[in-house]
Amino acid sequence: MELSTRIRTMAGSVSGAWDIFFRARALAEAGKTIVELTIGEHDERTDPAILDAMYNAARAGHTGYAAMPGTDALRDAVADRVTRQTGVPTARRNVLITAGGQFALFCAHHAVLDEGDTALMVEPFYATYPGVIRSVGGRPRTVAARPEDDFQPRADAIDAAVTAAADDGAPAKSLLINSPNNPTGTVYGPATLGALADVCKARDLWLISDEVYETQVWDGTHLSPRALPGMAERTMVVGSVSKTFAMTGSRCGWLVAPEEAIAHMIELTTQTTYGVAGFVQDAALYALQAGPEFEARIAAPFHRRRDLALKVLDGQNTVTAVPPLGAMYVMLDIRQTGLSGIDFANRLLDRHGIAVMPGESFGPAAAGHVRIALTVADDLLEASLRTLCTFAADPDS
């Protein structure tokens, strides 16, 4: 008997994207001291006040099947937040609560793609994006954002990709973007988003906007493309409590979209996850109501560590970086070493016990780079980054 082609080919060319992460974890479990700068996992765990809200909700009995599209209170809170942030009137009927931002991405692509349709995505991309698209029968097609453009995507490249997809007999139906961006830390400004929106309208594309790092913007401001003229009816926005509130393990996110799309995706939720635990939703509601100062406190360490990392990089000339404008990562250009990102990361792990993600995990546009997550204490981050730079200056030593 044979497994389905879809399940066997889901990962595609990034099937080994997490190899360094898994190897680092195995070394740590074997007793070796490893500095993990791989994944976006907060070093400060979920705030006790949020955990108390979760505990109290569970003790009060909110442990049965929760409302499928999300509780009314949480959907209303998300809608109110989006309305305040974007100026676009948003109601409960525009919000679906999902099992994390990852499932929101799955729902969005399931809603807009038929079997064999092309879904565009900007590269470098978060490592799960191609698999999500393949899992719903779509064909991922990447559009490279280059380091020389500060990793800002070009509208003409998006437009050319739409034409190429049509020529291949698999018309493009959607464009997936992520700002602030993982892995590069790039924040798309009004000019970039406006140009992308124009392409989406001219080419009749859905825009799926992954905005889970919305509260982590260090330079400029976050702009949701849903707020641009003519875009609310063709944009789906992915959000989550994971990064904003250090609730990565709670698996609670949302999708904001036109009412008709949400109605169909509620049925998809019924056939898949059957919703999110009620006590988790109550904790998410507490977090969303805690206020901007609470959110800023959780984001602050990553801003501080971004500045610290750039200061260390200023002291040498082998490793460079496009300064990240947001998120909890720095993408390091190590091409001067002559090593691929994969080789660099493996040698760094073996020789110095420092685990970083190879740029190749995020697509060919990030080859010759490594991504570090700003998720360890300041002094350990500084020492690790100095070791990395020393190693880069003489990787054969």
Backbone torsions as a table, in degrees:
resi	resn	phi	psi	omega
1	MET	NA	149.0	-174.9
2	GLU	-125.3	140.4	176.1
3	LEU	-73.2	162.7	-176.9
4	SER	-66.3	150.2	176.0
5	THR	-59.8	-38.8	-177.0
6	ARG	-61.3	-45.2	-176.9
7	ILE	-71.9	-31.5	-178.2
8	ARG	-77.6	-23.3	-175.7
9	THR	-111.9	8.9	-174.0
10	MET	-58.5	-43.4	-175.3
11	ALA	-73.4	-29.2	179.4
12	GLY	61.3	-141.3	-173.3
13	SER	-73.7	-12.1	179.3
14	VAL	-102.5	27.8	-178.2
15	SER	-60.2	-26.1	178.9
16	GLY	-100.7	20.1	-174.0
17	ALA	-60.0	-29.6	-174.9
18	TRP	-102.1	11.1	-174.3
19	ASP	-58.1	-45.9	-179.3
20	ILE	-62.1	-43.4	179.4
21	PHE	-59.0	-48.4	-178.6
22	PHE	-65.9	-37.8	179.5
23	ARG	-67.1	-39.8	178.3
24	ALA	-63.7	-41.7	178.7
25	ARG	-63.9	-40.3	179.0
26	ALA	-64.0	-40.5	177.8
27	LEU	-64.1	-41.2	178.8
28	ALA	-64.1	-40.5	179.3
29	GLU	-67.7	-24.6	177.9
30	ALA	-82.5	-0.4	174.9
31	GLY	103.7	0.6	178.7
32	LYS	-81.7	147.3	177.4
33	THR	-81.4	116.6	-177.3
34	ILE	-124.6	131.0	172.2
35	VAL	-92.9	111.6	-175.3
36	GLU	-93.1	108.7	175.6
37	LEU	-116.1	37.8	-170.8
38	THR	-96.4	-61.8	-170.9
39	ILE	-108.3	160.6	-177.8
40	GLY	-81.4	67.6	-179.5
41	GLU	-112.7	115.5	-177.7
42	HIS	-55.1	136.2	174.5
43	ASP	-77.4	-22.7	171.8
44	GLU	-96.8	120.4	-172.9
45	ARG	-75.9	179.3	-177.2
46	THR	-52.8	134.1	-178.0
47	ASP	-57.0	137.3	-179.5
48	PRO	-55.7	-31.8	179.8
49	ALA	-65.0	-36.8	176.7
50	ILE	-68.2	-41.1	178.5
51	LEU	-64.7	-36.7	176.4
52	ASP	-63.0	-40.9	178.2
53	ALA	-63.2	-39.5	178.2
54	MET	-65.6	-45.3	-180.0
55	TYR	-62.6	-46.8	-178.1
56	ASN	-63.9	-37.2	178.4
57	ALA	-66.4	-41.2	178.9
58	ALA	-66.4	-43.9	179.6
59	ARG	-64.6	-28.6	179.0
60	ALA	-79.7	-4.9	173.6
61	GLY	108.1	7.3	-178.2
62	HIS	-85.3	59.4	-176.1
63	THR	-119.4	-1.4	177.9
64	GLY	-85.3	-167.8	176.4
65	TYR	-61.9	125.6	179.2
66	ALA	-88.3	166.9	177.7
67	ALA	-55.4	132.6	-171.5
68	MET	-59.4	-47.4	-179.9
69	PRO	-81.5	0.4	-173.4
70	GLY	114.3	154.9	177.8
71	THR	-65.5	150.7	179.0
72	ASP	-57.6	-40.6	-176.6
73	ALA	-64.5	-41.8	-178.3
74	LEU	-72.8	-40.8	177.4
75	ARG	-61.8	-40.6	178.0
76	ASP	-64.4	-39.7	-179.4
77	ALA	-64.9	-41.8	177.6
78	VAL	-64.3	-44.3	-180.0
79	ALA	-61.1	-43.8	178.9
80	ASP	-63.4	-41.0	179.8
81	ARG	-62.2	-46.7	-178.3
82	VAL	-65.8	-40.0	178.1
83	THR	-60.5	-44.8	179.8
84	ARG	-64.3	-42.1	-173.4
85	GLN	-75.7	-32.1	-171.6
86	THR	-111.6	-20.8	-174.3
87	GLY	79.4	0.9	178.7
88	VAL	-91.8	120.6	178.0
89	PRO	-56.2	124.6	-176.4
90	THR	-134.6	132.9	-177.1
91	ALA	-123.2	172.2	179.6
92	ARG	-51.7	-39.0	-176.9
93	ARG	-65.9	-11.4	177.3
94	ASN	-96.1	4.1	-170.9
95	VAL	-124.6	130.5	171.3
96	LEU	-119.9	126.1	175.3
97	ILE	-84.9	131.5	-173.0
98	THR	-125.9	164.6	177.0
99	ALA	-77.8	71.4	-179.1
100	GLY	86.9	164.6	177.0
101	GLY	-63.1	-28.0	-179.8
102	GLN	-61.7	-43.4	179.8
103	PHE	-72.6	-29.4	174.5
104	ALA	-61.6	-40.4	175.9
105	LEU	-61.7	-41.9	178.4
106	PHE	-62.2	-46.9	-179.9
107	CYS	-60.4	-45.8	-176.9
108	ALA	-60.9	-46.0	-178.8
109	HIS	-71.5	-33.7	175.2
110	HIS	-62.1	-34.3	-176.3
111	ALA	-74.4	-28.0	-170.6
112	VAL	-110.9	-10.6	-175.8
113	LEU	-111.8	136.0	164.4
114	ASP	-96.7	165.3	-179.5
115	GLU	-53.6	125.6	176.8
116	GLY	89.4	-7.6	177.4
117	ASP	-68.4	153.4	176.5
118	THR	-91.2	136.9	172.0
119	ALA	-118.0	120.1	178.5
120	LEU	-82.2	148.8	174.1
121	MET	-150.4	147.3	-179.3
122	VAL	-80.4	137.9	179.0
123	GLU	-117.4	133.8	9.4
124	PRO	-65.8	145.5	-176.6
125	PHE	-127.4	157.4	171.7
126	TYR	-63.5	138.7	-164.6
127	ALA	-61.3	-21.3	-178.6
128	THR	-86.3	-10.7	-172.2
129	TYR	-57.4	-50.2	-178.2
130	PRO	-60.4	-38.9	-179.7
131	GLY	-65.6	-37.6	176.6
132	VAL	-60.1	-45.5	-178.5
133	ILE	-64.6	-45.2	179.1
134	ARG	-64.6	-32.7	-175.9
135	SER	-66.2	-18.8	177.2
136	VAL	-106.8	11.7	176.7
137	GLY	89.1	8.1	179.4
138	GLY	-87.0	169.6	177.4
139	ARG	-114.2	111.3	178.0
140	PRO	-72.5	136.6	173.7
141	ARG	-132.5	123.9	-175.5
142	THR	-92.6	152.0	173.1
143	VAL	-126.0	116.6	-171.2
144	ALA	-74.1	133.4	166.5
145	ALA	-103.9	123.0	-168.5
146	ARG	-94.0	150.0	175.6
147	PRO	-56.8	-36.5	-178.9
148	GLU	-67.5	-16.0	173.5
149	ASP	-101.3	18.4	-175.4
150	ASP	57.2	30.3	179.4
151	PHE	61.7	21.6	172.7
152	GLN	-83.2	127.7	179.7
153	PRO	-70.3	147.6	-179.6
154	ARG	-101.5	131.7	-177.7
155	ALA	-63.3	-35.8	-179.0
156	ASP	-66.3	-31.6	176.9
157	ALA	-70.1	-37.8	176.1
158	ILE	-62.6	-46.0	-179.3
159	ASP	-60.8	-42.4	178.5
160	ALA	-63.7	-36.0	179.2
161	ALA	-67.0	-35.1	176.4
162	VAL	-62.6	-44.7	178.5
163	THR	-62.2	-43.6	-179.1
164	ALA	-63.6	-39.6	179.1
165	ALA	-63.7	-42.0	178.1
166	ALA	-63.5	-41.0	178.9
167	ASP	-63.3	-28.9	179.4
168	ASP	-84.0	-0.4	179.3
169	GLY	80.0	13.6	179.4
170	ALA	-129.5	82.6	-172.5
171	PRO	-57.5	144.0	178.7
172	ALA	-79.0	133.1	179.9
173	LYS	-114.6	-18.2	-173.2
174	SER	-150.7	160.2	173.5
175	LEU	-131.1	126.5	179.2
176	LEU	-104.9	124.2	176.5
177	ILE	-126.4	164.2	-176.9
178	ASN	-146.5	109.1	179.9
179	SER	-145.1	128.3	-7.9
180	PRO	-54.6	148.0	-166.1
181	ASN	-96.2	137.0	165.6
182	ASN	-109.7	114.3	28.6
183	PRO	-107.7	-3.8	-165.0
184	THR	-88.6	-19.6	-174.0
185	GLY	78.9	5.1	178.7
186	THR	-69.2	140.3	173.1
187	VAL	-113.3	125.0	-178.7
188	TYR	-78.3	122.9	-179.4
189	GLY	-84.5	178.3	-178.1
190	PRO	-57.3	-37.8	-179.1
191	ALA	-66.0	-45.6	179.3
192	THR	-62.8	-49.1	-177.0
193	LEU	-66.7	-36.9	178.1
194	GLY	-63.0	-41.1	179.2
195	ALA	-67.7	-40.2	177.7
196	LEU	-65.7	-39.6	178.2
197	ALA	-62.2	-39.7	178.7
198	ASP	-61.7	-40.5	177.9
199	VAL	-65.0	-43.6	-179.6
200	CYS	-60.2	-41.5	179.4
201	LYS	-70.3	-42.1	-178.6
202	ALA	-68.7	-32.5	-175.3
203	ARG	-104.4	4.8	178.1
204	ASP	57.1	52.6	177.7
205	LEU	-103.4	143.0	163.1
206	TRP	-74.3	142.8	174.4
207	LEU	-110.7	120.3	176.6
208	ILE	-106.2	114.9	-171.8
209	SER	-111.6	110.5	179.1
210	ASP	-86.3	110.2	-173.0
211	GLU	-120.9	34.6	-175.1
212	VAL	-69.4	-15.4	178.1
213	TYR	-102.4	24.9	-171.8
214	GLU	-58.4	-29.0	-178.5
215	THR	-89.9	-0.6	-178.5
216	GLN	-110.7	72.9	177.9
217	VAL	-121.5	120.6	-174.3
218	TRP	-99.7	-27.2	177.4
219	ASP	-135.2	130.8	-177.1
220	GLY	83.7	-159.8	-179.1
221	THR	-134.7	156.4	177.3
222	HIS	-81.2	132.6	176.7
223	LEU	-124.8	125.7	175.7
224	SER	-90.0	129.2	-179.6
225	PRO	-63.6	-17.1	176.7
226	ARG	-61.6	-23.1	-178.4
227	ALA	-83.0	-8.2	-177.5
228	LEU	-79.5	153.5	-177.4
229	PRO	-55.6	130.7	176.3
230	GLY	74.4	10.3	-174.0
231	MET	-105.9	-17.8	-176.7
232	ALA	-60.0	-35.2	-176.8
233	GLU	-80.4	-7.7	-179.9
234	ARG	-127.2	14.9	-178.1
235	THR	-117.6	137.8	170.9
236	MET	-119.4	128.6	-175.3
237	VAL	-111.6	126.8	177.1
238	VAL	-95.9	129.0	176.3
239	GLY	-133.3	169.3	-175.2
240	SER	-164.6	154.8	172.0
241	VAL	-88.1	-6.8	-171.4
242	SER	-58.8	-55.4	-175.6
243	LYS	-84.0	-36.9	-176.9
244	THR	-66.6	-34.6	-173.8
245	PHE	-124.5	17.0	-179.2
246	ALA	52.8	47.4	-178.9
247	MET	-118.9	41.9	-173.1
248	THR	-58.8	-36.6	-177.6
249	GLY	-83.0	-8.0	-177.1
250	SER	-78.2	-21.0	176.1
251	ARG	54.9	65.8	177.3
252	CYS	-138.8	118.3	178.1
253	GLY	-140.2	-166.5	179.5
254	TRP	-155.5	161.7	173.5
255	LEU	-128.3	128.8	176.8
256	VAL	-108.7	125.4	-172.5
257	ALA	-158.9	171.6	175.1
258	PRO	-57.4	150.6	-173.0
259	GLU	-56.2	-43.8	-178.1
260	GLU	-61.9	-41.1	179.5
261	ALA	-64.1	-43.2	179.3
262	ILE	-61.1	-41.1	-179.5
263	ALA	-58.6	-42.4	178.9
264	HIS	-71.3	-36.3	-178.6
265	MET	-73.6	-21.6	171.4
266	ILE	-62.2	-40.2	176.3
267	GLU	-64.2	-39.0	177.0
268	LEU	-61.2	-42.4	177.7
269	THR	-61.3	-39.9	178.2
270	THR	-59.4	-36.3	-176.6
271	GLN	-87.7	-2.9	-176.0
272	THR	-126.3	-90.1	-172.3
273	THR	-81.3	-20.1	-176.8
274	TYR	59.5	33.1	171.6
275	GLY	94.2	-173.7	-178.2
276	VAL	-118.0	140.4	-177.8
277	ALA	-50.9	135.8	-176.3
278	GLY	-60.2	-40.1	-178.4
279	PHE	-69.2	-28.7	173.9
280	VAL	-69.4	-42.5	178.1
281	GLN	-61.7	-38.6	178.5
282	ASP	-65.3	-37.4	176.7
283	ALA	-66.6	-40.0	176.8
284	ALA	-62.9	-40.1	177.6
285	LEU	-61.6	-44.3	176.9
286	TYR	-57.5	-46.1	-178.4
287	ALA	-61.7	-44.9	-178.6
288	LEU	-64.4	-25.8	-179.3
289	GLN	-93.3	1.0	-176.4
290	ALA	-75.1	-19.1	173.6
291	GLY	102.2	162.3	-175.7
292	PRO	-64.0	-30.9	179.6
293	GLU	-65.0	-37.2	177.2
294	PHE	-62.6	-45.6	179.6
295	GLU	-64.8	-41.3	-179.0
296	ALA	-64.0	-35.8	179.6
297	ARG	-64.6	-37.7	179.7
298	ILE	-71.2	-33.9	-179.0
299	ALA	-78.6	-26.3	-169.5
300	ALA	-54.7	-42.0	-178.8
301	PRO	-58.7	-32.2	-176.4
302	PHE	-76.5	-31.6	173.4
303	HIS	-66.1	-46.5	-179.6
304	ARG	-62.1	-42.3	-178.3
305	ARG	-73.1	-29.7	173.3
306	ARG	-59.3	-46.8	179.9
307	ASP	-64.5	-39.0	179.0
308	LEU	-63.2	-44.5	-179.5
309	ALA	-62.6	-42.7	179.9
310	LEU	-65.3	-34.4	177.9
311	LYS	-65.0	-42.6	177.5
312	VAL	-62.9	-43.1	-179.1
313	LEU	-64.3	-29.7	179.3
314	ASP	-64.5	-19.5	-175.8
315	GLY	-87.2	6.9	-179.9
316	GLN	-151.3	176.1	-175.3
317	ASN	-134.2	18.4	178.0
318	THR	-95.2	-44.0	-179.3
319	VAL	-101.6	128.3	179.3
320	THR	-124.1	171.2	-179.8
321	ALA	-156.3	144.7	164.6
322	VAL	-77.5	116.0	-174.8
323	PRO	-53.8	122.5	179.6
324	PRO	-70.2	136.6	179.8
325	LEU	-93.1	-10.4	-179.1
326	GLY	-167.9	-174.9	179.6
327	ALA	67.2	-174.3	-171.0
328	MET	-113.4	34.3	-175.4
329	TYR	-138.0	159.5	167.2
330	VAL	-131.1	128.9	177.1
331	MET	-94.1	117.6	-175.7
332	LEU	-99.8	131.5	177.6
333	ASP	-90.5	111.5	-177.7
334	ILE	-114.6	23.6	-176.4
335	ARG	-64.1	-25.4	178.6
336	GLN	-64.5	-19.2	179.2
337	THR	-75.1	-17.5	-175.3
338	GLY	80.7	2.4	-179.2
339	LEU	-100.5	152.0	167.8
340	SER	-72.0	163.7	175.7
341	GLY	-61.1	-36.5	-179.6
342	ILE	-65.7	-48.0	-179.8
343	ASP	-64.7	-41.8	179.2
344	PHE	-60.0	-47.0	-176.9
345	ALA	-64.7	-39.9	180.0
346	ASN	-67.4	-42.7	178.6
347	ARG	-65.2	-41.6	-179.8
348	LEU	-62.1	-40.6	178.3
349	LEU	-66.2	-46.0	-176.9
350	ASP	-67.5	-38.3	-173.5
351	ARG	-91.0	-29.5	-173.1
352	HIS	-128.4	-0.1	177.2
353	GLY	66.5	28.1	178.3
354	ILE	-112.8	123.0	-176.7
355	ALA	-104.5	122.1	176.6
356	VAL	-129.7	161.8	-179.6
357	MET	-91.3	128.2	175.4
358	PRO	-63.9	142.1	178.0
359	GLY	-59.8	-30.6	-179.7
360	GLU	-61.5	-18.9	175.9
361	SER	-64.8	-18.6	-175.2
362	PHE	-112.1	14.7	177.0
363	GLY	110.6	160.3	-176.9
364	PRO	-59.0	-27.4	-179.5
365	ALA	-63.6	-19.7	179.8
366	ALA	-103.2	12.6	177.4
367	ALA	-59.3	143.9	-178.7
368	GLY	78.4	14.9	177.1
369	HIS	-126.3	162.8	166.6
370	VAL	-134.2	149.0	177.8
371	ARG	-107.4	131.9	172.7
372	ILE	-109.2	139.4	174.3
373	ALA	-94.8	135.3	-175.5
374	LEU	-87.3	56.1	-165.7
375	THR	-120.6	24.8	171.5
376	VAL	-127.7	165.7	-178.4
377	ALA	-54.7	151.1	-173.2
378	ASP	-54.2	-46.8	-176.0
379	ASP	-66.8	-37.8	178.3
380	LEU	-69.9	-38.5	177.1
381	LEU	-62.0	-46.8	-178.8
382	GLU	-61.8	-46.9	-179.7
383	ALA	-62.6	-41.6	-179.1
384	SER	-66.2	-40.2	-179.0
385	LEU	-69.6	-36.2	175.7
386	ARG	-64.8	-39.5	176.3
387	THR	-62.9	-42.9	179.4
388	LEU	-60.1	-43.9	-179.3
389	CYS	-67.0	-40.6	176.6
390	THR	-61.7	-43.4	177.5
391	PHE	-62.6	-41.9	-179.3
392	ALA	-61.9	-33.6	-178.7
393	ALA	-68.4	-23.7	179.3
394	ASP	-152.3	72.7	-174.1
395	PRO	-69.4	-10.4	179.9
396	ASP	-93.7	-4.8	-176.9
397	SER	-76.9	NA	NA
